[in-house]
């Protein structure tokens, strides 16, 4: 699969480099720009992050949303927008990343290691990501990963595989910050996949520009035994538009988001709607959770919010909504794999150096077997996730594959977090070591719906 232009002279299809965007070059140049900018000093990449960040108070807050920008509407055309092409088949099942994908992963991995990991503890305590950390992610192109080239993005082909690799790499730094960094790009990806021509021309230029808006995908609801495919939030036709009523929970960046993709039931079918933050009747309430705290989780209240007829994103027969759920679950699987890898990478050197009764605890069979189980389950999670991502990128049905991946990542991911805490003993229970945070974050994989997608 090839997501991006070749680095060979002449670019793709012989188009001169000056006439064709070179996405890999864009990302590498972005990393170089980041390395030379003041962002390094502002976020403290080479030392523990010390900057205080805006805090969503533990008691929560409640406020009406307000529009911080006016999106320039591009007519009312209902014609289909630009769509990324499916990835060309490569024959046998091969998990080896392409050269382009590996370069992309290398860039994102450095961002996760140098930016996200040092800022994670402070962001978790403050329940918010520092603006400088998110800006660093924007500078390396995270919001435009899923936007087609024709619309200012870097995606030649459907980016589910590349998005999965990016999400995994980010989660190795911190899952909560990864969600915060990916949330705006998830909305942009949704517009690239299902938006009409008018919707794409209205919203995507902002995501491809210098001032990227905060945005969020809101699917989860605070109801017992919540079924994401049967949302309680309702959409009712009124005149030439719709009225949305309901509540969405665990919405990342809700307090600062300027655009939401909201799931609601319309005439018995789940449908996605575009809702701008300035809509009357829309309010947001801080709602910090047990994990994923750095993503600034909030509750979104929709009290008879009126949206125009062209606010519908994709089809109204439920097919777009269901695909959105599958791609979101795929993203959460990738986040679980990345966080699980962080746990494994942390506990292996710990058990080799931590001594008890005159020898490293790694010499104990019970410890060695527990570490081995983490590695085995993690590899199974990765294989299932990559297979689902590969089929999604190729435009094939991946319902079964993503269901298997989510089942494994939700259950085994949480166990990996628990075993990580157990292996550190008393150290696993204190905030001096990050495993307690990873355990809390991994618990969200089987609970949260939406928020991010690939």
Buried (B, 14 or more C-beta within 10 A) or exposed (E): BBBBBBBEEEBBEEEEBEEBBBBBBBBBBBBEEBEEBEBBEBBBBEEEBEBEBEBBEEEEEEEEBEEEEEBEEBEEBEEEBBBBEBBEEEEEEEEEBBEBBEBBBBBBBBBBBBBBBBBBBBBBBBBBBBBBBBBBBBBBBBBBBBBBBBBBBBBBBBBBBBBBBBBBBBBBBBBBBBBBBBBBBBBBBBBBBBBBBBBBBBBBBBBBEEEBBBBBBBBBBEEEEBEBBEBBBBBBEEEEBBBBBBBBBBBBBBBBBBBBBBBBBBEEBBBBBBBBBBBEBBBBBBBBBEBBBBBBBBBBBBEEBBBBEBBBBBBBEBBBBBBBBBBBBBBBBBBBBBBBBBBBEBBBEBBBEBEEEEEBBBBBEEBEEBBEBBBEBBBBBBBBBBBBBBBBBBBEEBEEBBBBBBBBBBBBBBBBBBBBBBBBEEBBBEEEBBBBBBBBBBBBBBBBBBBBBB
